[in-house]
Structures are given as C-alpha cells and as structure tokens.
Amino acid sequence: MSTEELPEPVAARPWRVEDGPRPRVWVWPSGDRPAVEVWSNGRWRYAPITARQDWADGRTMYQVEVDLRGDTSTGVRLYQWPQPGLRAAHGTRSARPSDGT
C-alpha cells in the first residue's frame, strides 16, 4: 500500500468496566521505551510507547505520546495494534516492560 492510500490509524477508547476484566498493563522506563510511527497529516510521526495493554478479549493496545500535527503539541493516544497507519519504529534495550509487580 502506498502512503497516498494509507489511512490514518483509528484511536481506541479507554477500557470500561463493561469490556470485562481489566487489561494487563505493561510500562517501560522513560529512558528506554519502544516506539511506533503513526501516519498523520501525510507524514510518519515518531511516537514513544508509554504503555501496552493486553485486553481480556485478546486485543493489544499501545498508549503513545505523539505530535499528530507536527507542531510540537504532543498528546497521548491509545491505538489497537496492529492496524494500517501504524508501524514499528524500534524496540527497547530492556528485556521486559514492568507490570508494577
């Protein structure tokens, strides 16, 4: 798929009680986060992953910090993985994220 045909990814809504059991949440230290790139306004935007959520229904969500407009106004978005308009940027040096335990 060419970038001219690439749709922007759809942001997900946060988990709700009616979604079933709470997702398992993984976080990385701020200096060692993996990242994705988000297709927005005709460009790939770098987006560090702040958390991964594994939902009970099998979905994986990534919470990212991203500047969607390219004007330094960074916001937090939640995206289901995988989907068009998202691609891996890089991994992390950490062996594993932390679930707080």
N, CA, C and O atoms as a GROMACS GRO file, in nm:
protein
  404
    1MET      N    1   0.085  -0.117   0.000
    1MET     CA    2   0.000   0.000   0.000
    1MET      C    3   0.090   0.124   0.000
    1MET      O    4   0.180   0.136   0.083
    2SER      N    5   0.065   0.214  -0.092
    2SER     CA    6   0.145   0.336  -0.096
    2SER      C    7   0.098   0.433   0.012
    2SER      O    8  -0.013   0.421   0.063
    3THR      N    9   0.184   0.527   0.046
    3THR     CA   10   0.147   0.623   0.151
    3THR      C   11   0.030   0.711   0.107
    3THR      O   12  -0.042   0.764   0.192
    4GLU      N   13   0.010   0.728  -0.025
    4GLU     CA   14  -0.104   0.806  -0.071
    4GLU      C   15  -0.236   0.739  -0.035
    4GLU      O   16  -0.337   0.806  -0.017
    5GLU      N   17  -0.235   0.606  -0.025
    5GLU     CA   18  -0.356   0.530   0.006
    5GLU      C   19  -0.367   0.492   0.153
    5GLU      O   20  -0.467   0.435   0.195
    6LEU      N   21  -0.267   0.524   0.231
    6LEU     CA   22  -0.260   0.480   0.370
    6LEU      C   23  -0.356   0.561   0.456
    6LEU      O   24  -0.347   0.684   0.462
    7PRO      N   25  -0.449   0.493   0.525
    7PRO     CA   26  -0.539   0.566   0.614
    7PRO      C   27  -0.469   0.600   0.746
    7PRO      O   28  -0.378   0.529   0.789
    8GLU      N   29  -0.513   0.708   0.808
    8GLU     CA   30  -0.462   0.739   0.941
    8GLU      C   31  -0.520   0.637   1.039
    8GLU      O   32  -0.635   0.596   1.023
    9PRO      N   33  -0.443   0.597   1.140
    9PRO     CA   34  -0.493   0.496   1.233
    9PRO      C   35  -0.609   0.552   1.317
    9PRO      O   36  -0.620   0.673   1.340
   10VAL      N   37  -0.694   0.461   1.360
   10VAL     CA   38  -0.809   0.498   1.442
   10VAL      C   39  -0.770   0.484   1.588
   10VAL      O   40  -0.726   0.378   1.632
   11ALA      N   41  -0.787   0.592   1.664
   11ALA     CA   42  -0.759   0.587   1.807
   11ALA      C   43  -0.868   0.505   1.876
   11ALA      O   44  -0.984   0.508   1.837
   12ALA      N   45  -0.828   0.432   1.979
   12ALA     CA   46  -0.920   0.348   2.056
   12ALA      C   47  -0.969   0.424   2.178
   12ALA      O   48  -0.904   0.518   2.224
   13ARG      N   49  -1.081   0.384   2.229
   13ARG     CA   50  -1.130   0.443   2.353
   13ARG      C   51  -1.069   0.368   2.470
   13ARG      O   52  -1.026   0.253   2.454
   14PRO      N   53  -1.063   0.430   2.586
   14PRO     CA   54  -1.009   0.361   2.704
   14PRO      C   55  -1.096   0.242   2.745
   14PRO      O   56  -1.213   0.233   2.707
   15TRP      N   57  -1.038   0.153   2.822
   15TRP     CA   58  -1.110   0.038   2.876
   15TRP      C   59  -1.224   0.086   2.966
   15TRP      O   60  -1.212   0.187   3.035
   16ARG      N   61  -1.336   0.013   2.963
   16ARG     CA   62  -1.451   0.040   3.051
   16ARG      C   63  -1.489  -0.089   3.122
   16ARG      O   64  -1.455  -0.198   3.076
   17VAL      N   65  -1.557  -0.077   3.233
   17VAL     CA   66  -1.599  -0.193   3.312
   17VAL      C   67  -1.676  -0.293   3.226
   17VAL      O   68  -1.658  -0.414   3.241
   18GLU      N   69  -1.762  -0.245   3.136
   18GLU     CA   70  -1.842  -0.336   3.052
   18GLU      C   71  -1.757  -0.413   2.950
   18GLU      O   72  -1.808  -0.502   2.882
   19ASP      N   73  -1.627  -0.380   2.939
   19ASP     CA   74  -1.537  -0.453   2.849
   19ASP      C   75  -1.488  -0.583   2.911
   19ASP      O   76  -1.419  -0.660   2.845
   20GLY      N   77  -1.524  -0.609   3.037
   20GLY     CA   78  -1.478  -0.732   3.103
   20GLY      C   79  -1.363  -0.704   3.197
   20GLY      O   80  -1.347  -0.592   3.246
   21PRO      N   81  -1.283  -0.807   3.222
   21PRO     CA   82  -1.171  -0.790   3.316
   21PRO      C   83  -1.077  -0.677   3.272
   21PRO      O   84  -1.060  -0.651   3.153
   22ARG      N   85  -1.019  -0.611   3.370
   22ARG     CA   86  -0.923  -0.505   3.340
   22ARG      C   87  -0.807  -0.560   3.256
   22ARG      O   88  -0.765  -0.674   3.275
   23PRO      N   89  -0.758  -0.478   3.164
   23PRO     CA   90  -0.642  -0.524   3.086
   23PRO      C   91  -0.518  -0.531   3.174
   23PRO      O   92  -0.505  -0.460   3.273
   24ARG      N   93  -0.427  -0.618   3.135
   24ARG     CA   94  -0.295  -0.620   3.199
   24ARG      C   95  -0.215  -0.508   3.134
   24ARG      O   96  -0.210  -0.499   3.011
   25VAL      N   97  -0.153  -0.425   3.215
   25VAL     CA   98  -0.083  -0.308   3.164
   25VAL      C   99   0.066  -0.322   3.190
   25VAL      O  100   0.108  -0.356   3.300
   26TRP      N  101   0.145  -0.296   3.086
   26TRP     CA  102   0.290  -0.301   3.092
   26TRP      C  103   0.343  -0.161   3.066
   26TRP      O  104   0.292  -0.091   2.979
   27VAL      N  105   0.444  -0.120   3.140
   27VAL     CA  106   0.506   0.011   3.119
   27VAL      C  107   0.657  -0.004   3.108
   27VAL      O  108   0.715  -0.101   3.156
   28TRP      N  109   0.720   0.094   3.045
   28TRP     CA  110   0.865   0.097   3.030
   28TRP      C  111   0.918   0.222   3.099
   28TRP      O  112   0.846   0.320   3.112
   29PRO      N  113   1.044   0.219   3.142
   29PRO     CA  114   1.104   0.341   3.200
   29PRO      C  115   1.118   0.448   3.091
   29PRO      O  116   1.139   0.415   2.974
   30SER      N  117   1.106   0.573   3.129
   30SER     CA  118   1.104   0.682   3.030
   30SER      C  119   1.228   0.688   2.944
   30SER      O  120   1.221   0.737   2.831
   31GLY      N  121   1.340   0.643   2.991
   31GLY     CA  122   1.462   0.648   2.910
   31GLY      C  123   1.482   0.529   2.820
   31GLY      O  124   1.582   0.523   2.747
   32ASP      N  125   1.391   0.433   2.823
   32ASP     CA  126   1.411   0.309   2.746
   32ASP      C  127   1.278   0.255   2.695
   32ASP      O  128   1.239   0.142   2.726
   33ARG      N  129   1.209   0.336   2.618
   33ARG     CA  130   1.077   0.297   2.565
   33ARG      C  131   1.088   0.253   2.420
   33ARG      O  132   1.164   0.310   2.342
   34PRO      N  133   1.011   0.151   2.384
   34PRO     CA  134   0.998   0.120   2.240
   34PRO      C  135   0.916   0.231   2.176
   34PRO      O  136   0.861   0.317   2.244
   35ALA      N  137   0.908   0.229   2.044
   35ALA     CA  138   0.832   0.333   1.975
   35ALA      C  139   0.768   0.277   1.848
   35ALA      O  140   0.814   0.178   1.791
   36VAL      N  141   0.662   0.342   1.807
   36VAL     CA  142   0.598   0.318   1.679
   36VAL      C  143   0.601   0.448   1.601
   36VAL      O  144   0.639   0.552   1.654
   37GLU      N  145   0.562   0.440   1.477
   37GLU     CA  146   0.539   0.559   1.397
   37GLU      C  147   0.392   0.560   1.359
   37GLU      O  148   0.334   0.457   1.324
   38VAL      N  149   0.332   0.678   1.367
   38VAL     CA  150   0.189   0.698   1.341
   38VAL      C  151   0.176   0.782   1.214
   38VAL      O  152   0.235   0.889   1.205
   39TRP      N  153   0.098   0.734   1.116
   39TRP     CA  154   0.075   0.808   0.993
   39TRP      C  155  -0.027   0.918   1.022
   39TRP      O  156  -0.142   0.889   1.058
   40SER      N  157   0.013   1.044   1.007
   40SER     CA  158  -0.076   1.156   1.036
   40SER      C  159  -0.041   1.275   0.949
   40SER      O  160   0.075   1.313   0.939
   41ASN      N  161  -0.142   1.334   0.888
   41ASN     CA  162  -0.124   1.452   0.803
   41ASN      C  163  -0.016   1.431   0.696
   41ASN      O  164   0.064   1.520   0.669
   42GLY      N  165  -0.016   1.312   0.637
   42GLY     CA  166   0.075   1.284   0.526
   42GLY      C  167   0.218   1.253   0.564
   42GLY      O  168   0.305   1.250   0.476
   43ARG      N  169   0.246   1.231   0.693
   43ARG     CA  170   0.383   1.200   0.737
   43ARG      C  171   0.380   1.097   0.848
   43ARG      O  172   0.281   1.083   0.920
   44TRP      N  173   0.492   1.024   0.861
   44TRP     CA  174   0.509   0.934   0.974
   44TRP      C  175   0.556   1.016   1.093
   44TRP      O  176   0.652   1.092   1.083
   45ARG      N  177   0.487   1.000   1.207
   45ARG     CA  178   0.520   1.073   1.330
   45ARG      C  179   0.573   0.975   1.434
   45ARG      O  180   0.510   0.874   1.463
   46TYR      N  181   0.686   1.006   1.489
   46TYR     CA  182   0.750   0.923   1.591
   46TYR      C  183   0.667   0.926   1.718
   46TYR      O  184   0.622   1.032   1.761
   47ALA      N  185   0.646   0.809   1.781
   47ALA     CA  186   0.559   0.801   1.898
   47ALA      C  187   0.613   0.699   1.999
   47ALA      O  188   0.593   0.578   1.981
   48PRO      N  189   0.680   0.745   2.105
   48PRO     CA  190   0.724   0.653   2.210
   48PRO      C  191   0.603   0.586   2.276
   48PRO      O  192   0.499   0.649   2.298
   49ILE      N  193   0.618   0.459   2.305
   49ILE     CA  194   0.512   0.383   2.372
   49ILE      C  195   0.528   0.399   2.522
   49ILE      O  196   0.634   0.368   2.578
   50THR      N  197   0.424   0.448   2.588
   50THR     CA  198   0.429   0.464   2.732
   50THR      C  199   0.371   0.343   2.804
   50THR      O  200   0.408   0.315   2.918
   51ALA      N  201   0.279   0.269   2.737
   51ALA     CA  202   0.219   0.151   2.800
   51ALA      C  203   0.162   0.058   2.694
   51ALA      O  204   0.119   0.101   2.587
   52ARG      N  205   0.162  -0.070   2.727
   52ARG     CA  206   0.096  -0.172   2.647
   52ARG      C  207  -0.017  -0.228   2.733
   52ARG      O  208   0.002  -0.256   2.851
   53GLN      N  209  -0.134  -0.244   2.673
   53GLN     CA  210  -0.249  -0.302   2.742
   53GLN      C  211  -0.289  -0.430   2.670
   53GLN      O  212  -0.317  -0.429   2.551
   54ASP      N  213  -0.292  -0.540   2.744
   54ASP     CA  214  -0.341  -0.667   2.690
   54ASP      C  215  -0.482  -0.688   2.743
   54ASP      O  216  -0.501  -0.718   2.861
   55TRP      N  217  -0.581  -0.672   2.656
   55TRP     CA  218  -0.720  -0.682   2.695
   55TRP      C  219  -0.763  -0.828   2.702
   55TRP      O  220  -0.707  -0.913   2.632
   56ALA      N  221  -0.861  -0.858   2.784
   56ALA     CA  222  -0.908  -0.996   2.805
   56ALA      C  223  -0.960  -1.059   2.676
   56ALA      O  224  -0.954  -1.182   2.663
   57ASP      N  225  -1.010  -0.980   2.583
   57ASP     CA  226  -1.062  -1.035   2.457
   57ASP      C  227  -0.952  -1.061   2.354
   57ASP      O  228  -0.981  -1.100   2.241
   58GLY      N  229  -0.826  -1.041   2.392
   58GLY     CA  230  -0.714  -1.071   2.304
   58GLY      C  231  -0.657  -0.951   2.231
   58GLY      O  232  -0.554  -0.962   2.165
   59ARG      N  233  -0.721  -0.836   2.242
   59ARG     CA  234  -0.668  -0.717   2.174
   59ARG      C  235  -0.546  -0.663   2.248
   59ARG      O  236  -0.535  -0.673   2.370
   60THR      N  237  -0.456  -0.604   2.170
   60THR     CA  238  -0.339  -0.536   2.225
   60THR      C  239  -0.352  -0.389   2.190
   60THR      O  240  -0.374  -0.353   2.075
   61MET      N  241  -0.338  -0.304   2.291
   61MET     CA  242  -0.344  -0.160   2.273
   61MET      C  243  -0.210  -0.100   2.316
   61MET      O  244  -0.148  -0.146   2.412
   62TYR      N  245  -0.168   0.002   2.243
   62TYR     CA  246  -0.049   0.077   2.281
   62TYR      C  247  -0.088   0.221   2.310
   62TYR      O  248  -0.155   0.287   2.231
   63GLN      N  249  -0.045   0.269   2.426
   63GLN     CA  250  -0.061   0.410   2.462
   63GLN      C  251   0.068   0.479   2.423
   63GLN      O  252   0.177   0.439   2.465
   64VAL      N  253   0.055   0.583   2.341
   64VAL     CA  254   0.173   0.651   2.288
   64VAL      C  255   0.165   0.801   2.311
   64VAL      O  256   0.057   0.858   2.329
   65GLU      N  257   0.281   0.864   2.310
   65GLU     CA  258   0.291   1.010   2.308
   65GLU      C  259   0.326   1.049   2.165
   65GLU      O  260   0.427   1.004   2.111
   66VAL      N  261   0.244   1.133   2.102
   66VAL     CA  262   0.267   1.165   1.961
   66VAL      C  263   0.222   1.307   1.929
   66VAL      O  264   0.123   1.357   1.983
   67ASP      N  265   0.297   1.370   1.840
   67ASP     CA  266   0.265   1.503   1.786
   67ASP      C  267   0.200   1.478   1.650
   67ASP      O  268   0.271   1.469   1.549
   68LEU      N  269   0.069   1.468   1.645
   68LEU     CA  270  -0.002   1.433   1.521
   68LEU      C  271   0.002   1.542   1.414
   68LEU      O  272  -0.009   1.512   1.296
   69ARG      N  273   0.017   1.667   1.455
   69ARG     CA  274   0.016   1.778   1.357
   69ARG      C  275   0.155   1.824   1.318
   69ARG      O  276   0.172   1.898   1.221
   70GLY      N  277   0.256   1.781   1.394
   70GLY     CA  278   0.391   1.825   1.364
   70GLY      C  279   0.421   1.966   1.410
   70GLY      O  280   0.509   2.032   1.356
   71ASP      N  281   0.348   2.012   1.511
   71ASP     CA  282   0.368   2.148   1.561
   71ASP      C  283   0.414   2.150   1.707
   71ASP      O  284   0.401   2.252   1.775
   72THR      N  285   0.467   2.041   1.753
   72THR     CA  286   0.518   2.019   1.889
   72THR      C  287   0.410   2.011   1.996
   72THR      O  288   0.440   2.020   2.115
   73SER      N  289   0.284   1.995   1.956
   73SER     CA  290   0.177   1.977   2.055
   73SER      C  291   0.153   1.827   2.075
   73SER      O  292   0.063   1.768   2.016
   74THR      N  293   0.237   1.768   2.158
   74THR     CA  294   0.231   1.624   2.182
   74THR      C  295   0.112   1.590   2.268
   74THR      O  296   0.081   1.658   2.366
   75GLY      N  297   0.044   1.482   2.231
   75GLY     CA  298  -0.070   1.433   2.309
   75GLY      C  299  -0.056   1.284   2.330
   75GLY      O  300   0.032   1.220   2.272
   76VAL      N  301  -0.143   1.229   2.410
   76VAL     CA  302  -0.144   1.086   2.439
   76VAL      C  303  -0.260   1.023   2.362
   76VAL      O  304  -0.372   1.073   2.367
   77ARG      N  305  -0.231   0.914   2.292
   77ARG     CA  306  -0.333   0.842   2.217
   77ARG      C  307  -0.321   0.694   2.249
   77ARG      O  308  -0.214   0.645   2.285
   78LEU      N  309  -0.432   0.623   2.235
   78LEU     CA  310  -0.437   0.479   2.253
   78LEU      C  311  -0.474   0.418   2.118
   78LEU      O  312  -0.574   0.458   2.058
   79TYR      N  313  -0.394   0.323   2.070
   79TYR     CA  314  -0.419   0.259   1.941
   79TYR      C  315  -0.419   0.108   1.956
   79TYR      O  316  -0.337   0.051   2.028
   80GLN      N  317  -0.514   0.044   1.887
   80GLN     CA  318  -0.512  -0.102   1.880
   80GLN      C  319  -0.402  -0.141   1.781
   80GLN      O  320  -0.385  -0.078   1.677
   81TRP      N  321  -0.329  -0.247   1.816
   81TRP     CA  322  -0.220  -0.297   1.733
   81TRP      C  323  -0.254  -0.436   1.685
   81TRP      O  324  -0.305  -0.516   1.764
   82PRO      N  325  -0.230  -0.467   1.562
   82PRO     CA  326  -0.183  -0.383   1.452
   82PRO      C  327  -0.300  -0.318   1.380
   82PRO      O  328  -0.415  -0.356   1.398
   83GLN      N  329  -0.268  -0.219   1.298
   83GLN     CA  330  -0.364  -0.157   1.207
   83GLN      C  331  -0.287  -0.073   1.107
   83GLN      O  332  -0.175  -0.031   1.135
   84PRO      N  333  -0.347  -0.048   0.989
   84PRO     CA  334  -0.280   0.039   0.893
   84PRO      C  335  -0.257   0.176   0.956
   84PRO      O  336  -0.336   0.222   1.038
   85GLY      N  337  -0.150   0.238   0.918
   85GLY     CA  338  -0.120   0.370   0.972
   85GLY      C  339  -0.033   0.365   1.096
   85GLY      O  340   0.000   0.469   1.152
   86LEU      N  341   0.004   0.244   1.140
   86LEU     CA  342   0.099   0.226   1.250
   86LEU      C  343   0.209   0.134   1.203
   86LEU      O  344   0.182   0.036   1.132
   87ARG      N  345   0.332   0.162   1.241
   87ARG     CA  346   0.442   0.071   1.211
   87ARG      C  347   0.544   0.080   1.324
   87ARG      O  348   0.556   0.183   1.391
   88ALA      N  349   0.617  -0.028   1.344
   88ALA     CA  350   0.720  -0.032   1.448
   88ALA      C  351   0.832   0.064   1.411
   88ALA      O  352   0.872   0.072   1.294
   89ALA      N  353   0.882   0.139   1.510
   89ALA     CA  354   0.996   0.228   1.489
   89ALA      C  355   1.122   0.162   1.545
   89ALA      O  356   1.222   0.151   1.474
   90HIS      N  357   1.118   0.119   1.670
   90HIS     CA  358   1.230   0.047   1.730
   90HIS      C  359   1.186  -0.019   1.859
   90HIS      O  360   1.084   0.017   1.918
   91GLY      N  361   1.264  -0.115   1.901
   91GLY     CA  362   1.241  -0.185   2.027
   91GLY      C  363   1.308  -0.111   2.141
   91GLY      O  364   1.332   0.010   2.134
   92THR      N  365   1.338  -0.186   2.244
   92THR     CA  366   1.397  -0.128   2.363
   92THR      C  367   1.513  -0.216   2.409
   92THR      O  368   1.521  -0.333   2.372
   93ARG      N  369   1.600  -0.161   2.487
   93ARG     CA  370   1.710  -0.239   2.542
   93ARG      C  371   1.663  -0.325   2.661
   93ARG      O  372   1.725  -0.425   2.694
   94SER      N  373   1.552  -0.285   2.724
   94SER     CA  374   1.501  -0.359   2.837
   94SER      C  375   1.454  -0.497   2.793
   94SER      O  376   1.396  -0.513   2.686
   95ALA      N  377   1.480  -0.595   2.876
   95ALA     CA  378   1.434  -0.730   2.844
   95ALA      C  379   1.281  -0.736   2.844
   95ALA      O  380   1.221  -0.800   2.758
   96ARG      N  381   1.220  -0.669   2.940
   96ARG     CA  382   1.075  -0.674   2.952
   96ARG      C  383   1.024  -0.543   3.011
   96ARG      O  384   1.094  -0.476   3.087
   97PRO      N  385   0.900  -0.509   2.976
   97PRO     CA  386   0.838  -0.397   3.045
   97PRO      C  387   0.797  -0.443   3.184
   97PRO      O  388   0.803  -0.563   3.214
   98SER      N  389   0.757  -0.352   3.267
   98SER     CA  390   0.716  -0.383   3.403
   98SER      C  391   0.565  -0.377   3.416
   98SER      O  392   0.500  -0.289   3.359
   99ASP      N  393   0.508  -0.470   3.490
   99ASP     CA  394   0.364  -0.464   3.519
   99ASP      C  395   0.340  -0.414   3.661
   99ASP      O  396   0.230  -0.428   3.714
  100GLY      N  397   0.443  -0.358   3.720
  100GLY     CA  398   0.430  -0.300   3.852
  100GLY      C  399   0.447  -0.395   3.967
  100GLY      O  400   0.431  -0.357   4.083
  101THR      N  401   0.479  -0.521   3.937
  101THR     CA  402   0.499  -0.620   4.045
  101THR      C  403   0.645  -0.646   4.067
  101THR      O  404   0.680  -0.726   4.153
   0.00000   0.00000   0.00000
